[in-house]
Amino acid sequence: MANIVIVGMQWGDEGKGKVVDLLTEYADVVVRFQGGNNAGHTVVVGQETIILHLVPSGALYRGKTCVIGNGVVVDPQVLLQEIDELRKRGHFLDDRQLLVSEDAHLIMPYHRRIDVARERMKGEGKIGTTGRGIGPAYEDKVAREGIRFGDLGEEKVFREKLGAILPVKNHYLDTCLKDQGFDLEAVFQEYRGYGERLKKFAGNVSLFINGQIRQGRQILFEGAQGTHLDVDHGTYPFVTSSNTVSGGACTGAGVGPTRITEVIGVSKAYTTRVGGGPFPTELNDAVGEKIRERGREFGATTGRPRRCGWLDIPLLRDSIRLNGLTGIALTKMDVLGEFDTIRICTAYQHRGRRIEEVPSQVQVLKECEPVYEEHPGWKAELRNARSFRDLPRQARHYVRRIEELTGTRVTLVSVGEKREETILRRNPFQRRPRRS
């Protein structure tokens, strides 16, 4: 029996969707524990590419239970659209495959409008949110003014809560953000319709997951975004609104920390970032553009081009410490296959001082310059590699150097976007390590 947490080690977009999809084969339950539909996990199965925003990546397997935890903020319209799209493609046909925490908070239309209006008013100082209403929904949760998923199925409760909060939001939109408010009855009727379709999925997620653990079932906890977008531990204020680190799996799904067996961190073989914020290894040149083109680095949710740069080891070491990682899943190794020389950032320089870790002050990080070491590229196609021995010598050296610099084993190497284009050096769901 194993309960595995998957988290991103960078600023999101590391390829967690593929890793979760791959490991779901060995799991019984897949749990999404934080974030909202600002995340997009891309999974390629055969010739089919599927982007999931709310439903856990385990939806592409039959007989697996997908759970949306209390730590997620749920846009019911998006959730229904996603379910309908999956069913059109022949997936997720059994209603028993999905359980949504009745304690998960809802994203309402005023959250989205507030999100967009605030970014517009900030101008050049904007954070770079997706405009999906994620932050405003979490604000209401903390302010104890939120509406929860379980409320959708209780018409009287839902109307009372909406009637109390909507006039306040309309006043804020009108007077502070110079934007239009909402009609109470129109919102109520729209969301009541969502509630009729979704109430069958609501339940006590904590009770269910802990019951599954007692029965010896294997659980896979799926994180969204990345460690350095964590609202507490990331590059604040250029962060998301939830706890993206592994501890968020406990609070966002209602399980105790002693139930977690392993934590696997996902990192690209290079680094990317979407939106604003410091990025020491960013490449604003032809090399960065080449990585973007080869890696098709455009946001799964927004389509925005991602900022690209060399691999940042201090960033990874921070993630290892914050998450208690037991292994690294290294993705997109194939993207670096055309470079003569590949760089790794091993430390930073700040005003003449060498820094080995990520500084907590974002202003200091903005001023940091990367300290690089250079490695020969492998100049080869990696997509057909199925064992570590199949990789070119230079590629194996690159992986081993990452292990040396981080002190953590690379347990999985992805050499392409498809399921089979993966080297699984150790399966966390199996007790004995699998030899390469």
VORO-793528 format. One record per residue (C-alpha): x, y, z; residue number from 0; residue in one letter. Coordinates in steps of 0.001 Angstrom, whole numbers. Example, Ala and Ser with C-alpha at 12.3 -4.5 7.8 and 13.67 -1.06 7.14 Angstrom:
BEGIN
+---------+---------+---------+-----+------+
!       u !       v !       w ! pos ! code !
+---------+---------+---------+-----+------+
!   12300 !   -4500 !    7800 !   0 !    a !
!   13670 !   -1060 !    7140 !   1 !    s !
+---------+---------+---------+-----+------+
% end
This chain:
BEGIN
+---------+---------+---------+-----+------+
!       u !       v !       w ! pos ! code !
+---------+---------+---------+-----+------+
!       0 !       0 !       0 !   0 !    m !
!    1381 !    3420 !    -986 !   1 !    a !
!      41 !    6964 !    -958 !   2 !    n !
!    2037 !    9206 !   -3288 !   3 !    i !
!    1989 !   13004 !   -3649 !   4 !    v !
!    3002 !   14574 !   -6977 !   5 !    i !
!    4075 !   18240 !   -6896 !   6 !    v !
!    5743 !   20675 !   -9276 !   7 !    g !
!    9286 !   21773 !   -8432 !   8 !    m !
!    9384 !   24993 !  -10459 !   9 !    q !
!    6713 !   27576 !  -11383 !  10 !    w !
!    4200 !   25079 !  -12725 !  11 !    g !
!    3838 !   23557 !  -16200 !  12 !    d !
!    6449 !   20896 !  -15403 !  13 !    e !
!    4547 !   17979 !  -16941 !  14 !    g !
!    2723 !   16774 !  -13820 !  15 !    k !
!    -271 !   15680 !  -15912 !  16 !    g !
!    1775 !   13103 !  -17780 !  17 !    k !
!    3459 !   11821 !  -14610 !  18 !    v !
!     122 !   11474 !  -12804 !  19 !    v !
!   -1454 !    9798 !  -15825 !  20 !    d !
!    1432 !    7333 !  -15989 !  21 !    l !
!    1338 !    6444 !  -12286 !  22 !    l !
!   -2465 !    6212 !  -12212 !  23 !    t !
!   -2084 !    2731 !  -13696 !  24 !    e !
!    -855 !    1612 !  -10257 !  25 !    y !
!   -3277 !    3696 !   -8149 !  26 !    a !
!   -6884 !    3103 !   -7144 !  27 !    d !
!   -7801 !    6721 !   -6350 !  28 !    v !
!   -6467 !   10005 !   -7784 !  29 !    v !
!   -7009 !   13151 !   -5703 !  30 !    v !
!   -6682 !   16787 !   -6770 !  31 !    r !
!   -6023 !   18756 !   -3576 !  32 !    f !
!   -5598 !   22491 !   -4413 !  33 !    q !
!   -5923 !   25205 !   -7033 !  34 !    g !
!   -8670 !   25669 !   -9579 !  35 !    g !
!   -9152 !   25740 !  -13315 !  36 !    n !
!   -6176 !   28089 !  -13616 !  37 !    n !
!   -4165 !   24870 !  -13915 !  38 !    a !
!   -4018 !   22818 !  -17091 !  39 !    g !
!   -2627 !   19287 !  -17192 !  40 !    h !
!   -1937 !   18025 !  -20720 !  41 !    t !
!   -2068 !   14264 !  -21297 !  42 !    v !
!   -1340 !   12522 !  -24601 !  43 !    v !
!   -2846 !    9063 !  -25108 !  44 !    v !
!   -2119 !    7582 !  -28520 !  45 !    g !
!   -3032 !   10267 !  -31041 !  46 !    q !
!   -5320 !   12042 !  -28575 !  47 !    e !
!   -4290 !   15154 !  -26622 !  48 !    t !
!   -6490 !   16005 !  -23639 !  49 !    i !
!   -6171 !   19077 !  -21405 !  50 !    i !
!   -7685 !   18736 !  -17933 !  51 !    l !
!   -8343 !   21748 !  -15710 !  52 !    h !
!  -10311 !   20385 !  -12748 !  53 !    l !
!  -10908 !   16658 !  -13156 !  54 !    v !
!   -7845 !   14670 !  -11991 !  55 !    p !
!   -5682 !   13127 !  -14696 !  56 !    s !
!   -6850 !    9655 !  -13633 !  57 !    g !
!  -10074 !   10280 !  -15579 !  58 !    a !
!   -8500 !    8631 !  -18623 !  59 !    l !
!   -8448 !    5206 !  -16941 !  60 !    y !
!  -11524 !    3089 !  -16358 !  61 !    r !
!  -12203 !    1840 !  -12857 !  62 !    g !
!  -10248 !    4613 !  -11133 !  63 !    k !
!  -11947 !    6990 !   -8699 !  64 !    t !
!  -11205 !   10684 !   -9233 !  65 !    c !
!  -11565 !   13006 !   -6257 !  66 !    v !
!  -11652 !   16809 !   -6094 !  67 !    i !
!  -10672 !   17784 !   -2561 !  68 !    g !
!  -11831 !   20540 !    -252 !  69 !    n !
!   -8685 !   22551 !   -1043 !  70 !    g !
!   -9778 !   23095 !   -4649 !  71 !    v !
!  -11938 !   26026 !   -5755 !  72 !    v !
!  -14475 !   24764 !   -8276 !  73 !    v !
!  -16067 !   26629 !  -11160 !  74 !    d !
!  -19191 !   24481 !  -11712 !  75 !    p !
!  -19620 !   25600 !  -15311 !  76 !    q !
!  -16060 !   24577 !  -16172 !  77 !    v !
!  -16421 !   21269 !  -14322 !  78 !    l !
!  -19556 !   20366 !  -16288 !  79 !    l !
!  -17950 !   21353 !  -19575 !  80 !    q !
!  -14954 !   19175 !  -18767 !  81 !    e !
!  -17094 !   16169 !  -17846 !  82 !    i !
!  -19150 !   16557 !  -21034 !  83 !    d !
!  -16027 !   16824 !  -23199 !  84 !    e !
!  -14451 !   13742 !  -21618 !  85 !    l !
!  -17626 !   11743 !  -22228 !  86 !    r !
!  -17749 !   12832 !  -25862 !  87 !    k !
!  -14316 !   11260 !  -26209 !  88 !    r !
!  -15417 !    8031 !  -24556 !  89 !    g !
!  -13906 !    8669 !  -21123 !  90 !    h !
!  -15414 !    9130 !  -17655 !  91 !    f !
!  -18681 !    7369 !  -18503 !  92 !    l !
!  -19420 !    6134 !  -14976 !  93 !    d !
!  -20709 !    8753 !  -12491 !  94 !    d !
!  -19150 !    6723 !   -9673 !  95 !    r !
!  -15718 !    7707 !  -10979 !  96 !    q !
!  -16019 !   11253 !   -9581 !  97 !    l !
!  -16358 !   12527 !   -6021 !  98 !    l !
!  -16241 !   16255 !   -5224 !  99 !    v !
!  -15808 !   17527 !   -1679 ! 100 !    s !
!  -18961 !   19205 !    -431 ! 101 !    e !
!  -16582 !   21564 !    1411 ! 102 !    d !
!  -14797 !   22772 !   -1758 ! 103 !    a !
!  -15508 !   26451 !   -2411 ! 104 !    h !
!  -17213 !   27680 !   -5566 ! 105 !    l !
!  -15918 !   30160 !   -8092 ! 106 !    i !
!  -18800 !   32531 !   -8799 ! 107 !    m !
!  -19150 !   34923 !  -11762 ! 108 !    p !
!  -18293 !   37921 !   -9595 ! 109 !    y !
!  -14975 !   36287 !   -8692 ! 110 !    h !
!  -13970 !   36156 !  -12347 ! 111 !    r !
!  -15032 !   39742 !  -13008 ! 112 !    r !
!  -13190 !   41033 !   -9938 ! 113 !    i !
!  -10057 !   39124 !  -10974 ! 114 !    d !
!   -9988 !   40637 !  -14468 ! 115 !    v !
!  -10878 !   44165 !  -13301 ! 116 !    a !
!   -8106 !   44213 !  -10681 ! 117 !    r !
!   -5474 !   43132 !  -13184 ! 118 !    e !
!   -6668 !   45807 !  -15592 ! 119 !    r !
!   -6346 !   48511 !  -12940 ! 120 !    m !
!   -2815 !   47403 !  -11987 ! 121 !    k !
!   -1501 !   48011 !  -15492 ! 122 !    g !
!    2210 !   47238 !  -15725 ! 123 !    e !
!    2231 !   46113 !  -12087 ! 124 !    g !
!    -146 !   43202 !  -12710 ! 125 !    k !
!     616 !   39782 !  -11254 ! 126 !    i !
!    -276 !   37874 !  -14424 ! 127 !    g !
!   -3296 !   35924 !  -13161 ! 128 !    t !
!   -5353 !   33796 !  -15536 ! 129 !    t !
!   -8477 !   35854 !  -14808 ! 130 !    g !
!  -10367 !   32705 !  -13787 ! 131 !    r !
!  -11420 !   34079 !  -10393 ! 132 !    g !
!   -9173 !   31785 !   -8366 ! 133 !    i !
!   -7703 !   34408 !   -6022 ! 134 !    g !
!  -11011 !   36173 !   -5234 ! 135 !    p !
!  -12632 !   32793 !   -4494 ! 136 !    a !
!   -9888 !   31914 !   -1996 ! 137 !    y !
!  -10258 !   35390 !    -463 ! 138 !    e !
!  -13919 !   34716 !     247 ! 139 !    d !
!  -13025 !   31337 !    1707 ! 140 !    k !
!  -10626 !   32899 !    4195 ! 141 !    v !
!  -13047 !   35765 !    4908 ! 142 !    a !
!  -15739 !   33152 !    5697 ! 143 !    r !
!  -17961 !   34546 !    2972 ! 144 !    e !
!  -17632 !   31704 !     460 ! 145 !    g !
!  -20277 !   29466 !   -1033 ! 146 !    i !
!  -19370 !   25777 !   -1010 ! 147 !    r !
!  -20004 !   22922 !   -3404 ! 148 !    f !
!  -22460 !   21262 !   -1026 ! 149 !    g !
!  -24551 !   24453 !    -949 ! 150 !    d !
!  -25445 !   24019 !   -4631 ! 151 !    l !
!  -27727 !   21117 !   -3779 ! 152 !    g !
!  -29511 !   23036 !    -998 ! 153 !    e !
!  -31683 !   25617 !   -2767 ! 154 !    e !
!  -32686 !   27584 !     328 ! 155 !    k !
!  -29147 !   27720 !    1732 ! 156 !    v !
!  -27692 !   28692 !   -1627 ! 157 !    f !
!  -30186 !   31538 !   -2117 ! 158 !    r !
!  -29553 !   32908 !    1375 ! 159 !    e !
!  -25783 !   32881 !     963 ! 160 !    k !
!  -25922 !   34396 !   -2514 ! 161 !    l !
!  -28391 !   37037 !   -1346 ! 162 !    g !
!  -26032 !   38057 !    1463 ! 163 !    a !
!  -22823 !   38293 !    -554 ! 164 !    i !
!  -23896 !   39507 !   -4006 ! 165 !    l !
!  -24935 !   43057 !   -2983 ! 166 !    p !
!  -21503 !   43486 !   -1361 ! 167 !    v !
!  -19707 !   42291 !   -4494 ! 168 !    k !
!  -21858 !   44486 !   -6741 ! 169 !    n !
!  -21026 !   47531 !   -4612 ! 170 !    h !
!  -17309 !   46718 !   -4783 ! 171 !    y !
!  -17424 !   46195 !   -8547 ! 172 !    l !
!  -19276 !   49456 !   -9095 ! 173 !    d !
!  -17522 !   51836 !   -6706 ! 174 !    t !
!  -13983 !   50459 !   -6575 ! 175 !    c !
!  -13406 !   48647 !   -9850 ! 176 !    l !
!  -15740 !   50703 !  -12053 ! 177 !    k !
!  -17289 !   47560 !  -13460 ! 178 !    d !
!  -20782 !   46124 !  -13810 ! 179 !    q !
!  -22478 !   44027 !  -11140 ! 180 !    g !
!  -24793 !   40998 !  -11426 ! 181 !    f !
!  -28511 !   40328 !  -11183 ! 182 !    d !
!  -29276 !   38110 !   -8192 ! 183 !    l !
!  -32071 !   36097 !   -9790 ! 184 !    e !
!  -30096 !   35447 !  -12987 ! 185 !    a !
!  -27095 !   34130 !  -11059 ! 186 !    v !
!  -29302 !   32047 !   -8779 ! 187 !    f !
!  -31130 !   30373 !  -11656 ! 188 !    q !
!  -27914 !   29663 !  -13574 ! 189 !    e !
!  -26180 !   28076 !  -10601 ! 190 !    y !
!  -29252 !   26201 !   -9455 ! 191 !    r !
!  -29141 !   24486 !  -12856 ! 192 !    g !
!  -25502 !   23558 !  -12287 ! 193 !    y !
!  -26424 !   22229 !   -8855 ! 194 !    g !
!  -29057 !   19889 !  -10259 ! 195 !    e !
!  -26453 !   18199 !  -12442 ! 196 !    r !
!  -23595 !   18216 !   -9940 ! 197 !    l !
!  -25177 !   17323 !   -6596 ! 198 !    k !
!  -24809 !   13583 !   -7293 ! 199 !    k !
!  -21029 !   14014 !   -7161 ! 200 !    f !
!  -20889 !   15763 !   -3741 ! 201 !    a !
!  -19622 !   13894 !    -698 ! 202 !    g !
!  -17306 !   13754 !    2312 ! 203 !    n !
!  -13910 !   13418 !     652 ! 204 !    v !
!  -11879 !   13051 !    3860 ! 205 !    s !
!  -14065 !   10191 !    5028 ! 206 !    l !
!  -13843 !    8468 !    1665 ! 207 !    f !
!  -10054 !    8759 !    1239 ! 208 !    i !
!   -9249 !    7607 !    4768 ! 209 !    n !
!  -11622 !    4685 !    4324 ! 210 !    g !
!   -9827 !    3730 !    1114 ! 211 !    q !
!   -6465 !    3896 !    2894 ! 212 !    i !
!   -7732 !    1597 !    5661 ! 213 !    r !
!   -8801 !    -890 !    2986 ! 214 !    q !
!   -5258 !    -919 !    1576 ! 215 !    g !
!   -6038 !    1027 !   -1596 ! 216 !    r !
!   -3303 !    3064 !   -3266 ! 217 !    q !
!   -3839 !    6829 !   -3474 ! 218 !    i !
!   -2211 !    9323 !   -5831 ! 219 !    l !
!   -2428 !   12979 !   -4790 ! 220 !    f !
!   -2178 !   15384 !   -7729 ! 221 !    e !
!    -923 !   18922 !   -7179 ! 222 !    g !
!   -1416 !   21887 !   -9483 ! 223 !    a !
!     987 !   24740 !  -10332 ! 224 !    q !
!    4464 !   24493 !   -8757 ! 225 !    g !
!    6305 !   24899 !   -5452 ! 226 !    t !
!    7501 !   28418 !   -6232 ! 227 !    h !
!    3946 !   29578 !   -6848 ! 228 !    l !
!    2964 !   28567 !   -3302 ! 229 !    d !
!    1230 !   31455 !   -1531 ! 230 !    v !
!    3497 !   31046 !    1523 ! 231 !    d !
!    6744 !   29689 !     106 ! 232 !    h !
!    6801 !   30992 !   -3466 ! 233 !    g !
!    8102 !   34188 !   -5067 ! 234 !    t !
!    5446 !   36329 !   -3367 ! 235 !    y !
!    3484 !   38284 !   -4594 ! 236 !    p !
!    4009 !   36566 !   -7957 ! 237 !    f !
!    2312 !   33400 !   -6718 ! 238 !    v !
!    -987 !   31561 !   -6870 ! 239 !    t !
!   -3589 !   31658 !   -4071 ! 240 !    s !
!   -3159 !   28193 !   -2560 ! 241 !    s !
!    -524 !   25974 !    -956 ! 242 !    n !
!    1069 !   24066 !   -3817 ! 243 !    t !
!    3612 !   22214 !   -1658 ! 244 !    v !
!    3125 !   18620 !    -533 ! 245 !    s !
!    1668 !   19670 !    2836 ! 246 !    g !
!   -1301 !   21007 !     883 ! 247 !    g !
!   -2283 !   17409 !     115 ! 248 !    a !
!   -3099 !   16891 !    3782 ! 249 !    c !
!   -5110 !   20066 !    4318 ! 250 !    t !
!   -6656 !   19993 !     848 ! 251 !    g !
!   -7893 !   16404 !    1034 ! 252 !    a !
!   -8404 !   15809 !    4755 ! 253 !    g !
!   -5686 !   13239 !    5453 ! 254 !    v !
!   -2995 !   13187 !    8121 ! 255 !    g !
!     701 !   13571 !    7201 ! 256 !    p !
!    1504 !   10088 !    8493 ! 257 !    t !
!    -630 !    8675 !    5669 ! 258 !    r !
!    1747 !    9961 !    2984 ! 259 !    i !
!    4290 !    7383 !    1795 ! 260 !    t !
!    6331 !    9315 !    -759 ! 261 !    e !
!    6509 !   12712 !   -2463 ! 262 !    v !
!    7697 !   12910 !   -6071 ! 263 !    i !
!    8656 !   16292 !   -7508 ! 264 !    g !
!    8305 !   17018 !  -11212 ! 265 !    v !
!   10834 !   19246 !  -12974 ! 266 !    s !
!   11560 !   20001 !  -16590 ! 267 !    k !
!   15116 !   19466 !  -17821 ! 268 !    a !
!   15127 !   23264 !  -18143 ! 269 !    y !
!   13001 !   25980 !  -16496 ! 270 !    t !
!    9887 !   27874 !  -17575 ! 271 !    t !
!    7611 !   30472 !  -16048 ! 272 !    r !
!    4297 !   32083 !  -17056 ! 273 !    v !
!    3348 !   35583 !  -15924 ! 274 !    g !
!    5349 !   38094 !  -13928 ! 275 !    g !
!    8008 !   37589 !  -11284 ! 276 !    g !
!   11763 !   37005 !  -11014 ! 277 !    p !
!   13384 !   34332 !  -13167 ! 278 !    f !
!   17220 !   34268 !  -12773 ! 279 !    p !
!   17969 !   31839 !  -15636 ! 280 !    t !
!   15541 !   33352 !  -18165 ! 281 !    e !
!   16883 !   33449 !  -21732 ! 282 !    l !
!   15680 !   36416 !  -23748 ! 283 !    n !
!   17568 !   35329 !  -26835 ! 284 !    d !
!   17560 !   32825 !  -29682 ! 285 !    a !
!   18335 !   29949 !  -27290 ! 286 !    v !
!   15288 !   30734 !  -25169 ! 287 !    g !
!   13154 !   30990 !  -28294 ! 288 !    e !
!   14465 !   27644 !  -29536 ! 289 !    k !
!   13551 !   25960 !  -26246 ! 290 !    i !
!   10072 !   27521 !  -26453 ! 291 !    r !
!    9545 !   26292 !  -29999 ! 292 !    e !
!   10889 !   22767 !  -29433 ! 293 !    r !
!    9064 !   22390 !  -26137 ! 294 !    g !
!    5854 !   24004 !  -27430 ! 295 !    r !
!    5922 !   26176 !  -24359 ! 296 !    e !
!    2536 !   27806 !  -24391 ! 297 !    f !
!     143 !   27722 !  -21439 ! 298 !    g !
!   -2412 !   24880 !  -21481 ! 299 !    a !
!   -4984 !   27143 !  -19823 ! 300 !    t !
!   -4289 !   30566 !  -21345 ! 301 !    t !
!   -2153 !   29869 !  -24410 ! 302 !    g !
!     368 !   32455 !  -23194 ! 303 !    r !
!    3991 !   31892 !  -24300 ! 304 !    p !
!    6108 !   30673 !  -21408 ! 305 !    r !
!    9354 !   32325 !  -20441 ! 306 !    r !
!   12201 !   29827 !  -20861 ! 307 !    c !
!   15644 !   29369 !  -19332 ! 308 !    g !
!   18283 !   26887 !  -18205 ! 309 !    w !
!   17749 !   24490 !  -15305 ! 310 !    l !
!   17956 !   26215 !  -11901 ! 311 !    d !
!   19402 !   23957 !   -9183 ! 312 !    i !
!   18856 !   26357 !   -6218 ! 313 !    p !
!   15177 !   26401 !   -7194 ! 314 !    l !
!   15083 !   22582 !   -7156 ! 315 !    l !
!   16907 !   22335 !   -3826 ! 316 !    r !
!   14326 !   24667 !   -2312 ! 317 !    d !
!   11566 !   22393 !   -3588 ! 318 !    s !
!   13239 !   19287 !   -2205 ! 319 !    i !
!   13418 !   20854 !    1252 ! 320 !    r !
!    9901 !   22335 !    1259 ! 321 !    l !
!    8226 !   19168 !      -6 ! 322 !    n !
!   10367 !   16470 !    1589 ! 323 !    g !
!   10895 !   14920 !   -1834 ! 324 !    l !
!   11828 !   11257 !   -2181 ! 325 !    t !
!   12408 !   11413 !   -5937 ! 326 !    g !
!   12451 !   13610 !   -9035 ! 327 !    i !
!   10522 !   13059 !  -12253 ! 328 !    a !
!   12552 !   14814 !  -14968 ! 329 !    l !
!   10486 !   15778 !  -18010 ! 330 !    t !
!   11114 !   17120 !  -21517 ! 331 !    k !
!   14663 !   15794 !  -21840 ! 332 !    m !
!   13976 !   15457 !  -25579 ! 333 !    d !
!   13602 !   19238 !  -25958 ! 334 !    v !
!   17327 !   19771 !  -25297 ! 335 !    l !
!   18388 !   17315 !  -28010 ! 336 !    g !
!   19653 !   19907 !  -30517 ! 337 !    e !
!   22009 !   21965 !  -28353 ! 338 !    f !
!   25797 !   21715 !  -28579 ! 339 !    d !
!   26168 !   22978 !  -25010 ! 340 !    t !
!   23705 !   22859 !  -22119 ! 341 !    i !
!   24002 !   24970 !  -19012 ! 342 !    r !
!   22983 !   24284 !  -15420 ! 343 !    i !
!   22655 !   27083 !  -12862 ! 344 !    c !
!   24344 !   25846 !   -9681 ! 345 !    t !
!   24174 !   29047 !   -7597 ! 346 !    a !
!   23497 !   32796 !   -7793 ! 347 !    y !
!   25656 !   35883 !   -7507 ! 348 !    q !
!   24174 !   38835 !   -5651 ! 349 !    h !
!   26274 !   41995 !   -5261 ! 350 !    r !
!   29490 !   40000 !   -5275 ! 351 !    g !
!   28208 !   37328 !   -2896 ! 352 !    r !
!   27565 !   33711 !   -3890 ! 353 !    r !
!   24129 !   32380 !   -2854 ! 354 !    i !
!   23413 !   28641 !   -2842 ! 355 !    e !
!   19692 !   28836 !   -2021 ! 356 !    e !
!   16720 !   30867 !   -3250 ! 357 !    v !
!   16515 !   34113 !   -1220 ! 358 !    p !
!   13161 !   34664 !     477 ! 359 !    s !
!   13057 !   38340 !    -524 ! 360 !    q !
!   11737 !   38656 !   -4063 ! 361 !    v !
!   13675 !   41890 !   -4617 ! 362 !    q !
!   16947 !   40102 !   -3859 ! 363 !    v !
!   16045 !   37281 !   -6256 ! 364 !    l !
!   15348 !   39849 !   -8992 ! 365 !    k !
!   18923 !   41098 !   -8628 ! 366 !    e !
!   20526 !   37634 !   -8659 ! 367 !    c !
!   22695 !   36524 !  -11566 ! 368 !    e !
!   23018 !   32798 !  -12328 ! 369 !    p !
!   26297 !   30939 !  -11863 ! 370 !    v !
!   26514 !   28360 !  -14638 ! 371 !    y !
!   28417 !   25206 !  -15372 ! 372 !    e !
!   28445 !   23917 !  -18957 ! 373 !    e !
!   27856 !   20389 !  -20194 ! 374 !    h !
!   28114 !   18894 !  -23678 ! 375 !    p !
!   24797 !   18340 !  -25405 ! 376 !    g !
!   23786 !   14923 !  -26714 ! 377 !    w !
!   22619 !   16049 !  -30166 ! 378 !    k !
!   20331 !   13043 !  -30522 ! 379 !    a !
!   16655 !   12085 !  -30596 ! 380 !    e !
!   15606 !   10500 !  -27297 ! 381 !    l !
!   11983 !    9504 !  -27965 ! 382 !    r !
!   12784 !    5824 !  -28572 ! 383 !    n !
!   14731 !    5386 !  -25321 ! 384 !    a !
!   12974 !    2991 !  -22925 ! 385 !    r !
!   15705 !    2390 !  -20361 ! 386 !    s !
!   18350 !    4632 !  -18827 ! 387 !    f !
!   21026 !    2697 !  -20743 ! 388 !    r !
!   19338 !    3699 !  -24014 ! 389 !    d !
!   20140 !    7372 !  -23420 ! 390 !    l !
!   23308 !    8856 !  -24951 ! 391 !    p !
!   26249 !    9110 !  -22570 ! 392 !    r !
!   25967 !   12921 !  -22351 ! 393 !    q !
!   22269 !   12693 !  -21459 ! 394 !    a !
!   22992 !   10145 !  -18719 ! 395 !    r !
!   25723 !   12450 !  -17410 ! 396 !    h !
!   23251 !   15356 !  -17327 ! 397 !    y !
!   20772 !   13334 !  -15240 ! 398 !    v !
!   23475 !   12120 !  -12852 ! 399 !    r !
!   24807 !   15652 !  -12430 ! 400 !    r !
!   21317 !   16807 !  -11406 ! 401 !    i !
!   21246 !   13984 !   -8843 ! 402 !    e !
!   24662 !   15039 !   -7509 ! 403 !    e !
!   23704 !   18712 !   -7216 ! 404 !    l !
!   20336 !   18053 !   -5565 ! 405 !    t !
!   21151 !   14959 !   -3527 ! 406 !    g !
!   17958 !   13341 !   -4829 ! 407 !    t !
!   17406 !   10388 !   -7176 ! 408 !    r !
!   15835 !   11017 !  -10570 ! 409 !    v !
!   13282 !    8192 !  -10575 ! 410 !    t !
!   11588 !    8985 !  -13892 ! 411 !    l !
!   12847 !   10487 !  -17147 ! 412 !    v !
!   10365 !   11644 !  -19784 ! 413 !    s !
!   11690 !   11685 !  -23351 ! 414 !    v !
!    8455 !   12654 !  -25139 ! 415 !    g !
!    4846 !   13574 !  -24544 ! 416 !    e !
!    3319 !   10100 !  -24973 ! 417 !    k !
!    2841 !    7605 !  -22139 ! 418 !    r !
!    5284 !    5117 !  -23612 ! 419 !    e !
!    7985 !    7767 !  -24082 ! 420 !    e !
!    9058 !    7394 !  -20476 ! 421 !    t !
!   11889 !    5762 !  -18555 ! 422 !    i !
!   10606 !    4655 !  -15151 ! 423 !    l !
!   13732 !    3973 !  -13105 ! 424 !    r !
!   11803 !    3373 !   -9880 ! 425 !    r !
!    8063 !    2983 !   -9424 ! 426 !    n !
!    6989 !    4570 !   -6093 ! 427 !    p !
!    3998 !    2213 !   -5946 ! 428 !    f !
!    6233 !    -855 !   -5982 ! 429 !    q !
!    8342 !   -1749 !   -2973 ! 430 !    r !
!   11375 !   -2997 !   -4863 ! 431 !    r !
!   13172 !    -476 !   -7101 ! 432 !    p !
!   12855 !   -1261 !  -10768 ! 433 !    r !
!   16273 !   -1567 !  -12431 ! 434 !    r !
!   17034 !     651 !  -15434 ! 435 !    s !
+---------+---------+---------+-----+------+
% end
